[in-house]
């Protein structure tokens, strides 16, 4: 998916304008949750997300979703990761 397609998806689903997020190479973030839903488009690098014991790897062009207060962990590839994230309350 490209940025334009992602923007249209956000509009259709009632999500606000995304912000750019960048994480460091080989970084990790243990189990945590957010007080909002997330839709994100990876634009560089890669991110592994574990939810309920299931791991998913997302690379440039992939979209990932996190539900409200969904417990998950994250790890970032050797180039780190850059993504556009939209957060809906």
N, C-alpha and C positions, 0 to 999 in steps of 0.2 A: 504494500500500500504506500502511496506517496503522501506528502504533506497535504495537498489539496483534497484528496479523497478522505484523509483523516479529519480534516476540518469539517467536511460535509457530514461525516459520521457523527461527530460531536454535536453539531447543530441538530441533527435528526433525533439524537438521544437526550437533548436538553443539557448538554455539558457546556461549561464556560470555556473561554479562550484558554488554550494550554500555555504552560510555562516550560522553559527548557531546563532540564535537570542533567547534571553531569556527575558521574561517580568515578572514583579512582581505579586504576588498574589493579586487578586481583583483590579488590576490597570485598568486605562482607558486612552484612547487617543481619544480626540474629532475629529470632522470632519477635514480631511486633505487629501492631495493627494501626489503622488510620481511622479518624472519625469522619471519613468521607469515602465515597466510591472513587475509583481511579480508572481512567482509560488512558493508555499511553502508547505512543508510536516510537519505536527504537529507530534512531537516525544514524548512529555510529556505534560500533563495538557490539557487545553482547551482555545479557543479563540472564542469570538462572534464578527462577523463583520457585520456592517449595511451598505448596499449600496442601494441607491434610496428607502429608507424606508423598505427594505427587510432585515431581520436578518437571519444570518446563524451561526450555532454553529459547530465548528470543533474540533475534539479530535484526540488522537494518531492514526496515520494511515490515517487520512484524508488529502486531498490536497485542498488548496484554491488558487484562482487566483484573481489578481487585474489588471485591465487594466491601460494603460498609463494615468496618471492624473485623475484616477477614484476617486472621492470624496467618502470617507468612514470613519467610526469610528470603534474603537476596544475596547473591554473589555475582561479582562482575568479572568479565573476561580479561585477558592480558592487555587489551587496549583500553580497559575501562568501558564505560557505556555513556552515551548521550541519548536522551529521549525527550519527547514532548509529552507532558503529563497534564491532563485536565482532571480537576477534582470537583466532584459534585456533592454538596451537603445533603 
